[in-house]
Amino acid sequence: MVKKIMKPSSLTLHHISMPLVAPFETSFGRETVRECVIVALHAEGLTGYGECVASREPGYNYETTGTAWHILKEFIAPLILGQDIADANDFQSRVERIRGHHLAKAGVEMALWDLFGKRDGKSLKEMFGGARGEVEVGVSIGIQESASALVKTVDSYLGQGYRRVKIKIKPGREVEETLAVRKAYPDLRLQVDANSAYTLESAQVLKKIDDLNLLLIEQPLFEDDIWDHRLLQSEFKTPICLDESVVSPRHARYALEMKACKIINIKPARVGGLSQAVAIHDHCLAQKVPVWCGGMLETGIGRASNLALASLPGFVLPGDISASDRYYHRDITNERFALNDDSTITVPTGHGLGVTIDESALKEFSLAEITLKA
């Protein structure tokens, strides 16, 4: 059987800025607007959309909207425009000489998946071999003004139907907050996320929450660390979950072989694309290690992609995907994702990502736009 190819003719980049419903604070900063780069890839009369989730500042990792714009324009676009692209693996082989810049690569790979799905009449879930039509989700709550304010915020989201809550923590804002939430909700599926805010020494304070029956403690140590997480996990009953330090299938293998964690958060952007995310899922599934899908405040484009990924069988923990109105009053997709009664969101079934673009919203939120041609 001859493998079908796709020859992209042009690529349009949209640098957008969208106001958040409420400020979102983590250990590395506070966001009131969400910046990202939307990728529109054109081929065969079709347009595939992708989302590069890099934000304005290098907090989560070194990539920003500025660096992504540069890499996409100067280096990735010339490797694919006018070229015969067979599939996502072909794309990965073309961009592998570009060191790092995974968020930029992932945005283009997502657009390719959307194109292939639209051409072949298949949804992303079908192309991945997803196992479920609804994905269990939770809500991620940023650092609040106080422990009592956090409890009130948790209460509001439980009232909306979320059954799993993740709270952001940082040094000095972890023990009182976690204890308060656990006291208020003894049976809540609760997890905490440090976003690399601790050292091996300062992380000892987290032992005060080790007996609170948490689902996991996410990325307590440095964003590039695996070794010290191994030492920390050996001291804790609560599963350590790695996020920032797993940047490829290879790093996932390192982490599991070293017993640095018991759970992995899979973010397609962080690992360089959906194909790499699927590879990590497959490895973890074979090792019987649970995974879940993290979030990056995505628009409807990235949210659709995450839902399709999280439909795979190894995603047994609720993802940080959430309903559209958790973050945005107005999105750039015509479709908005809503929470079902059982704390799930329905996976799109349309061709490709299964979403369409609200062109007027995209224009309203755009800070800059450029079209590159073969």
Order of alpha helices (4+ residues) and beta strands (2+ residues): beta-beta-beta-alpha-alpha-alpha-alpha-alpha-beta-beta-alpha-beta-alpha-beta-beta-alpha-beta-alpha-beta-alpha-beta-alpha-beta-alpha-beta
